[in-house]
Amino acid sequence: MSRVHELGRRYTASAKLAQHGVEIVAVGDPAGARFNNATRQLRTLVKNESGTYLEELAEAAKALCWKRVTQLQPIALNPNLNHLISEVHKHARYLRGAIADQTLLDELTSAASQIAESHSEVGAVLLESIEEVGVDTCVVIAASQPAAAGLDLWLRSKGVLVLTAGDLERKRIDREQAYVVGPPRFFPSSLVTAPVTESVSFILPAWFSDRRLLHSAIAPYADGAIHLQSRVFMERITPATATDLPDDGLTQDDYLPGPVWNFQPETDREPSNDEVAARKVLLGGNLAMWLDDGDRIRTLDPEQPAGERVTYTDVPAVKPGTYLLLRRGETERSALYHAAIGQLENGDAIDRAQTTWKRLLAERIQEAGYKQVVRRLRDAGVKAPDRARAWTDPNLIRPANDQDFEKLLQWLRAPVQPTFGYATMLRKTLYRVSAEIGKQLETAASAANVSELITKGYLNLDIKTQGFRGILATRVLAISSFTKIISRHDARVPFEDRSGRWLE
């Protein structure tokens, strides 16, 4: 399919969608409605109490609501559902006697147990809709990669194509109907403002009251902008189904499970020479790490074909959904440095030269302060003086710009040669070692079960080179918006942390 043909299909799909509107199918879900109602009461209590002691129970309840909306497969194919139900029971038990309204805890646990005993009626309606139009003419759109993996496990045997909204944009498919699992606000507006399919139907439980369509950010300012209409269809509604919940201003964040950071930003001091300001990154597999402001980090893209999955990503581009490749117990950068030094005939001399100029720079920063050093380096003609603190990291070989490195050495009154030549030789060797490890990682990633990585969020990769064993591919779940000052040696080293356990 050519790009011109694809563009034509988009225009045709937009015209059809504008003519017929978007379908929103709200399905009766008594068990989900009951648990959602209890969760809403808990949310009100959290706001009124303004305490953190309810946070664990509230996040577990949100996560269970989220899965009830986005993962419609039978309970036997949804093991995480039972885990979340157990977590709700556990944290409710911890709060016995801690809150005045014990009946709320009783209702919350009883409603959670009911979810464990009832399949989703929304899933049944989805299956009926697929059978009605035919599997070859439709695609199911999931709210996230883990949700897509779960739905695919259920629907694959029936021949149903399951994608995320991002997958739908990247892959050129020829389908007429998209069934979107979840409310419109869980998805990008482009799903309906720049549709790939001629018909779009959102399928969600009736208790989710916000069914408004999201519009393009530029729509209010565009002449002749298309304003889509929605048609709501009610399915399997019974007297026991809560369908008339008021719209109380709930947003996606009220249902999307959130991280628990457990630390505060530090703004009252600068890092010392052995420290760095880093953001906390929550990772799949109940792990976390501290990400500094280095240039790049090794990543894995499971969407790429085998042989092209391992690459480097700029640190600012790392976001939730990125898969990082990390080494347990030590940073890959440190292992690469020592491997490169070991391959050089005069490695000890090069290591001493590196240590010398980095120590001189660290002493200047310690004596004059980081900001003053930045000003002086700028006056000396260094183009990237704000990288001064990063250059003291033993694993960052040298400034990327040759002139910056030369002027830095001159400003430090360190011998330009052989220091400059040594660092350049070390960098070339490190790139070669890194490429060799990258090939082994690529081989391991090609042989790995990518679907398991997407479903679980983490996967161990087996490579045989000494010093690089224990490489882990793990999905970024959340990144803190603020930094903490930590020891430089702790940056980029994964550690056990359950703060992201409610996240997908």
C-alpha distance (Angstrom), angle and dihedral (degrees) to the residues before:
residue distance angle dihedral
M1 . . .
S2 3.85 . .
R3 3.78 122.3 .
V4 3.82 90.1 -115.1
H5 3.80 90.3 53.9
E6 3.81 90.1 47.0
L7 3.82 90.9 51.9
G8 3.79 90.0 49.9
R9 3.81 90.5 51.9
R10 3.79 89.7 51.7
Y11 3.80 92.1 54.1
T12 3.81 91.0 47.1
A13 3.81 91.3 48.6
S14 3.82 91.7 48.4
A15 3.80 91.4 51.0
K16 3.81 92.4 49.2
L17 3.79 92.3 47.1
A18 3.79 91.9 48.4
Q19 3.80 89.7 50.6
H20 3.79 99.1 46.8
G21 3.81 101.8 25.0
V22 3.79 130.8 -139.8
E23 3.78 121.1 -60.9
I24 3.79 120.0 -133.3
V25 3.79 112.2 -168.4
A26 3.81 111.3 -162.6
V27 3.79 111.0 -165.9
G28 3.77 127.6 -161.6
D29 3.81 110.7 -110.3
P30 3.83 109.7 172.1
A31 3.82 95.9 177.8
G32 3.78 92.9 47.8
A33 3.81 92.2 44.3
R34 3.78 91.4 53.2
F35 3.82 93.3 50.3
N36 3.80 91.9 43.8
N37 3.80 90.5 53.2
A38 3.82 90.8 52.2
T39 3.80 89.9 47.1
R40 3.81 90.6 52.5
Q41 3.81 89.6 53.8
L42 3.79 89.5 49.4
R43 3.80 90.4 49.8
T44 3.81 89.9 53.5
L45 3.81 90.0 50.1
V46 3.81 91.2 51.1
K47 3.80 91.0 52.8
N48 3.80 92.6 47.7
E49 3.81 95.4 44.8
S50 3.82 94.9 44.2
G51 3.78 89.8 -158.7
T52 3.78 134.1 129.3
Y53 3.80 96.2 -138.2
L54 3.82 89.8 85.5
E55 3.79 94.2 47.8
E56 3.80 98.5 93.9
L57 3.81 93.7 50.7
A58 3.80 92.1 44.3
E59 3.83 93.1 51.3
A60 3.81 92.1 46.8
A61 3.81 90.0 51.2
K62 3.81 92.0 48.0
A63 3.79 90.5 50.0
L64 3.80 91.0 51.7
C65 3.82 91.5 49.9
W66 3.81 89.9 48.6
K67 3.79 92.5 52.8
R68 3.82 91.6 46.3
V69 3.82 87.8 57.7
T70 3.80 101.3 39.5
Q71 3.82 106.1 31.1
L72 3.79 111.2 55.0
Q73 3.79 99.7 167.1
P74 3.82 120.1 121.2
I75 3.79 115.9 -81.1
A76 3.82 91.6 -109.3
L77 3.82 87.9 63.2
N78 3.81 94.0 42.8
P79 3.82 107.3 64.5
N80 3.80 93.3 161.7
L81 3.80 88.6 64.7
N82 3.80 92.6 64.7
H83 3.80 89.6 45.6
L84 3.81 91.1 55.4
I85 3.80 91.4 47.0
S86 3.81 88.5 54.0
E87 3.80 89.9 49.4
V88 3.81 91.2 52.7
H89 3.80 90.0 51.7
K90 3.81 92.3 46.4
H91 3.80 97.1 50.5
A92 3.80 92.4 41.8
R93 3.80 87.8 54.6
Y94 3.81 90.5 52.1
L95 3.82 89.6 55.6
R96 3.80 96.2 53.5
G97 3.78 105.6 130.8
A98 3.81 93.2 7.8
I99 3.81 96.1 93.7
A100 3.77 130.5 43.6
D101 3.81 96.6 -131.5
Q102 3.80 102.8 68.6
T103 3.81 90.7 163.2
L104 3.81 88.7 68.7
L105 3.81 90.3 59.5
D106 3.81 90.3 47.6
E107 3.79 91.8 51.3
L108 3.79 93.2 45.2
T109 3.81 93.9 52.8
S110 3.80 93.7 41.5
A111 3.81 91.3 50.4
A112 3.81 90.9 47.7
S113 3.80 89.9 52.9
Q114 3.81 89.7 51.6
I115 3.81 89.9 56.2
A116 3.80 88.8 55.7
E117 3.80 89.6 56.1
S118 3.82 99.5 46.1
H119 3.78 131.9 65.6
S120 3.78 117.6 -137.0
E121 3.81 113.7 -90.9
V122 3.80 86.2 -157.9
G123 3.81 88.7 64.1
A124 3.80 90.9 51.4
V125 3.82 91.0 53.0
L126 3.81 90.2 48.3
L127 3.81 90.7 54.5
E128 3.80 91.9 48.2
S129 3.81 90.8 50.4
I130 3.80 92.2 50.2
E131 3.80 92.1 49.6
E132 3.79 90.0 49.0
V133 3.82 96.1 56.1
G134 3.83 97.5 29.1
V135 3.79 129.3 -108.7
D136 3.81 93.3 -103.8
T137 3.80 93.4 60.4
C138 3.81 101.0 47.3
V139 3.80 142.9 59.2
V140 3.81 129.1 -159.4
I141 3.81 116.1 -135.2
A142 3.82 117.9 -152.3
A143 3.81 127.9 -158.2
S144 3.83 95.4 -124.7
Q145 3.78 142.8 0.7
P146 3.84 93.5 -96.1
A147 3.80 90.0 48.2
A148 3.80 89.6 49.4
A149 3.81 91.0 50.4
G150 3.81 91.1 52.1
L151 3.79 94.4 46.4
D152 3.81 91.0 45.6
L153 3.81 90.8 53.7
W154 3.81 87.5 56.6
L155 3.81 100.7 39.3
R156 3.80 102.4 34.1
S157 3.82 94.0 86.3
K158 3.80 88.4 55.0
G159 3.79 91.3 54.6
V160 3.82 94.9 -112.2
L161 3.81 119.2 151.6
V162 3.84 112.8 -132.7
L163 3.82 121.4 -167.7
T164 3.78 140.0 157.8
A165 3.80 120.4 -118.2
G166 3.81 88.5 -102.9
D167 3.81 91.6 51.5
L168 3.79 89.6 50.8
E169 3.81 90.2 56.1
R170 3.80 94.2 48.4
K171 3.80 100.2 41.3
R172 3.77 119.8 64.8
I173 3.77 105.2 -135.8
D174 3.78 129.7 170.3
R175 3.82 105.1 -139.0
E176 3.78 130.0 135.5
Q177 3.81 101.5 -155.5
A178 3.81 131.7 46.1
Y179 3.80 119.7 -164.9
V180 3.79 107.5 -160.8
V181 3.80 115.3 -158.2
G182 3.79 106.2 -142.1
P183 3.81 139.3 20.5
P184 3.83 121.6 -52.7
R185 3.79 93.6 -106.3
F186 3.82 90.7 64.6
F187 3.83 90.2 64.4
P188 3.82 138.4 57.1
S189 3.80 114.6 -91.0
S190 3.82 89.9 -123.3
L191 3.79 87.9 76.7
V192 3.82 87.2 78.1
T193 3.82 103.7 15.3
A194 3.83 92.7 55.2
P195 3.81 101.0 19.3
V196 3.78 126.2 -172.8
T197 3.82 92.7 -160.9
E198 3.80 129.2 51.9
S199 3.81 93.1 -129.7
V200 3.81 128.3 40.7
S201 3.80 123.8 -172.2
F202 3.79 123.4 -177.2
I203 3.81 112.4 -152.3
L204 3.79 116.8 -161.5
P205 3.81 142.2 144.3
A206 3.80 114.2 -82.0
W207 3.81 91.4 -124.4
F208 3.80 91.1 69.4
S209 3.79 97.1 90.3
D210 3.82 101.6 -172.1
R211 3.80 105.5 84.7
R212 3.80 98.4 152.7
L213 3.79 119.4 137.7
L214 3.77 117.7 -121.3
H215 3.80 116.0 -128.0
S216 3.77 131.5 -151.2
A217 3.80 114.3 -83.9
I218 3.82 90.3 -123.0
A219 3.82 95.9 46.5
P220 3.85 94.9 96.2
Y221 3.82 90.0 55.5
A222 3.81 99.6 40.9
D223 3.80 124.3 97.5
G224 3.78 111.1 -124.9
A225 3.78 93.9 5.8
I226 3.81 114.6 176.9
H227 3.80 113.1 -114.0
L228 3.76 108.6 -161.0
Q229 3.76 122.1 -145.9
S230 3.78 124.8 -145.7
R231 3.78 129.1 -143.2
V232 3.80 116.2 -153.9
F233 3.80 119.4 -148.9
M234 3.80 120.8 -170.1
E235 3.80 117.0 -146.4
R236 3.82 132.4 -173.3
I237 3.78 94.4 -2.1
T238 3.81 115.6 172.1
P239 3.81 131.7 175.6
A240 3.81 87.8 -101.6
T241 3.80 92.7 57.5
A242 3.80 116.9 97.4
T243 3.79 104.0 -136.5
D244 3.76 101.9 146.1
L245 3.80 101.4 65.8
P246 3.81 110.3 147.8
D247 3.77 120.5 -113.1
D248 3.79 99.6 -109.3
G249 3.79 97.7 175.8
L250 3.80 96.2 -90.1
T251 3.79 114.7 168.0
Q252 3.79 133.8 -163.1
D253 3.81 88.2 -92.1
D254 3.80 89.5 62.8
Y255 3.79 88.4 64.2
L256 3.79 103.3 26.5
P257 3.83 108.3 87.7
G258 3.77 112.7 -117.8
P259 3.80 136.3 -147.7
V260 3.80 125.4 -101.3
W261 3.82 106.8 -136.9
N262 3.82 101.0 -175.8
F263 3.81 94.0 -166.1
Q264 3.79 138.7 79.4
P265 3.83 128.6 -132.9
E266 3.79 119.1 -99.7
T267 3.78 113.9 -136.1
D268 3.79 103.5 149.0
R269 3.82 99.1 79.2
E270 3.78 143.7 29.8
P271 3.81 122.9 -117.6
S272 3.79 116.9 -96.1
N273 3.80 120.7 -126.8
D274 3.79 91.2 -87.3
E275 3.80 93.8 46.9
V276 3.78 138.1 72.0
A277 3.81 135.9 -167.0
A278 3.80 107.5 -116.0
R279 3.79 140.1 172.4
K280 3.77 120.5 -126.1
V281 3.80 113.4 -117.2
L282 3.80 119.8 -161.9
L283 3.79 112.8 -146.8
G284 3.78 139.8 -167.6
G285 3.78 117.2 -90.2
N286 3.83 94.4 44.9
L287 3.79 91.5 -70.7
A288 3.79 136.1 129.8
M289 3.78 138.3 -179.1
W290 3.80 141.0 -172.5
L291 3.82 112.7 -109.9
D292 3.80 115.9 -155.3
D293 3.80 127.1 -162.3
G294 3.80 95.9 -92.2
D295 3.77 121.1 145.5
R296 3.80 101.2 -103.3
I297 3.79 146.0 -16.3
R298 3.79 132.9 -149.1
T299 3.81 114.7 -100.8
L300 3.79 141.1 176.2
D301 3.80 126.3 -136.4
P302 3.83 110.0 -159.5
E303 3.81 90.1 -170.7
Q304 3.80 91.6 68.0
P305 3.81 122.0 86.2
A306 3.81 119.7 -96.2
G307 3.79 110.0 -77.0
E308 3.81 94.1 32.2
R309 3.79 102.9 61.8
V310 3.82 103.0 94.9
T311 3.79 118.5 74.2
Y312 3.79 144.0 132.3
T313 3.81 123.1 -93.8
D314 3.80 127.9 -162.7
V315 3.81 109.8 -109.2
P316 3.85 94.0 -122.4
A317 3.83 88.5 55.9
V318 3.82 93.8 57.9
K319 3.81 108.9 110.1
P320 3.82 140.3 155.3
G321 3.79 106.8 -58.4
T322 3.81 95.0 34.2
Y323 3.81 114.0 125.2
L324 3.81 112.2 -137.0
L325 3.80 125.5 -159.9
L326 3.80 108.0 -140.3
R327 3.78 136.1 171.6
R328 3.78 117.6 -131.9
G329 3.80 115.6 -121.6
E330 3.82 96.5 6.6
T331 3.77 137.6 38.0
E332 3.76 117.8 -101.0
R333 3.81 87.7 -128.2
S334 3.79 90.9 61.2
A335 3.81 92.4 47.4
L336 3.82 90.9 48.5
Y337 3.81 91.5 50.0
H338 3.79 93.8 52.8
A339 3.80 91.7 44.0
A340 3.82 90.9 52.1
I341 3.82 92.9 47.7
G342 3.79 88.9 50.0
Q343 3.81 91.7 55.5
L344 3.82 94.8 53.2
E345 3.81 119.7 89.5
N346 3.82 91.5 -141.8
G347 3.80 94.0 34.2
D348 3.82 94.8 136.4
A349 3.82 92.4 55.0
I350 3.80 91.4 47.1
D351 3.79 90.8 49.0
R352 3.83 90.6 51.4
A353 3.80 91.7 49.5
Q354 3.78 91.0 50.4
T355 3.79 91.5 48.6
T356 3.82 91.3 50.0
W357 3.78 100.5 54.5
K358 3.80 93.2 39.9
R359 3.82 90.1 50.8
L360 3.82 90.7 51.0
L361 3.81 90.8 51.2
A362 3.80 91.8 47.0
E363 3.82 90.7 51.3
R364 3.82 91.3 51.4
I365 3.81 90.6 51.3
Q366 3.80 90.7 47.0
E367 3.82 93.1 49.9
A368 3.80 102.4 39.4
G369 3.81 102.1 22.9
Y370 3.76 128.8 -111.8
K371 3.81 97.1 -88.4
Q372 3.80 93.0 50.7
V373 3.82 91.1 49.0
V374 3.81 89.9 51.1
R375 3.83 90.3 53.3
R376 3.80 92.8 47.9
L377 3.78 93.6 47.7
R378 3.79 90.2 49.8
D379 3.80 89.3 52.0
A380 3.82 87.9 50.5
G381 3.80 89.7 57.8
V382 3.80 100.0 -101.8
K383 3.81 107.7 149.8
A384 3.81 98.1 -156.8
P385 3.83 103.1 37.4
D386 3.81 93.1 149.3
R387 3.83 87.2 71.9
A388 3.82 90.4 66.6
R389 3.79 95.7 106.8
A390 3.81 92.1 45.7
W391 3.83 90.1 52.9
T392 3.80 89.8 63.2
D393 3.82 89.4 66.3
P394 3.82 106.9 108.2
N395 3.80 90.5 -140.6
L396 3.82 95.3 54.8
I397 3.80 100.0 82.1
R398 3.82 102.2 -157.2
P399 3.81 143.5 -42.0
A400 3.79 111.7 -62.3
N401 3.80 93.2 -129.3
D402 3.83 114.7 73.3
Q403 3.80 94.1 -148.1
D404 3.81 91.2 48.8
F405 3.80 90.3 53.6
E406 3.78 93.8 47.0
K407 3.81 93.5 48.1
L408 3.79 90.5 45.5
L409 3.81 91.6 54.3
Q410 3.80 90.4 47.4
W411 3.81 91.2 50.1
L412 3.81 89.8 49.7
R413 3.84 89.6 47.8
A414 3.76 88.6 -126.9
P415 3.82 119.7 145.1
V416 3.81 107.1 -88.7
Q417 3.78 88.6 -152.1
P418 2.93 133.5 76.2
T419 3.85 87.0 9.3
F420 3.83 93.7 65.4
G421 3.81 93.2 46.9
Y422 3.79 93.3 44.3
A423 3.81 93.0 52.0
T424 3.80 92.1 46.6
M425 3.81 91.2 50.1
L426 3.80 90.7 48.1
R427 3.80 91.4 50.0
K428 3.81 92.3 52.1
T429 3.79 90.6 48.7
L430 3.77 91.6 48.0
Y431 3.82 90.6 51.3
R432 3.81 88.9 52.5
V433 3.80 92.7 49.0
S434 3.80 90.1 45.6
A435 3.81 90.6 51.8
E436 3.81 90.9 50.7
I437 3.80 91.5 50.6
G438 3.80 89.1 45.0
K439 3.81 90.4 57.1
Q440 3.79 91.0 51.3
L441 3.78 90.8 47.7
E442 3.80 89.6 49.0
T443 3.79 90.5 52.5
A444 3.80 91.1 48.3
A445 3.82 91.8 46.1
S446 3.80 91.4 49.7
A447 3.80 90.6 53.1
A448 3.81 93.7 43.9
N449 3.78 125.1 99.1
V450 3.80 99.9 -105.7
S451 3.81 92.6 -173.6
E452 3.81 88.5 58.7
L453 3.81 89.7 51.9
I454 3.80 91.4 52.4
T455 3.80 93.3 45.5
K456 3.82 98.8 43.4
G457 3.79 98.0 30.1
Y458 3.81 94.5 -131.3
L459 3.80 140.1 56.0
N460 3.81 135.0 -179.0
L461 3.80 114.9 -126.0
D462 3.78 119.5 -151.5
I463 3.80 116.0 -139.3
K464 3.78 123.1 161.5
T465 3.82 104.3 -145.4
Q466 3.79 112.5 116.0
G467 3.80 111.0 -110.9
F468 3.79 94.4 23.7
R469 3.78 101.9 69.4
G470 3.76 118.0 118.8
I471 3.81 96.5 47.0
L472 3.79 111.2 168.0
A473 3.80 129.4 -160.2
T474 3.79 107.9 -152.5
R475 3.80 135.1 169.1
V476 3.80 121.4 -119.3
L477 3.81 107.6 -121.9
A478 3.80 101.0 177.3
I479 3.81 140.9 -12.2
S480 3.79 122.8 -148.8
S481 3.79 116.1 -117.3
F482 3.81 91.0 -139.6
T483 3.78 134.8 51.2
K484 3.77 137.4 -124.7
I485 3.78 127.5 -154.4
I486 3.79 109.4 -117.4
S487 3.79 138.7 165.0
R488 3.79 110.4 -77.2
H489 3.81 89.6 -127.8
D490 3.82 90.5 61.0
A491 3.83 95.0 57.2
R492 3.82 116.5 110.3
V493 3.79 93.9 3.9
P494 3.84 111.7 125.0
F495 3.79 117.7 -131.1
E496 3.79 136.7 178.1
D497 3.80 111.5 -83.3
R498 3.81 129.4 153.9
S499 3.82 96.4 -166.0
G500 3.80 91.0 109.0
R501 3.78 98.6 43.8
W502 3.84 93.0 115.1
L503 3.79 92.0 53.9
E504 3.80 125.0 90.5
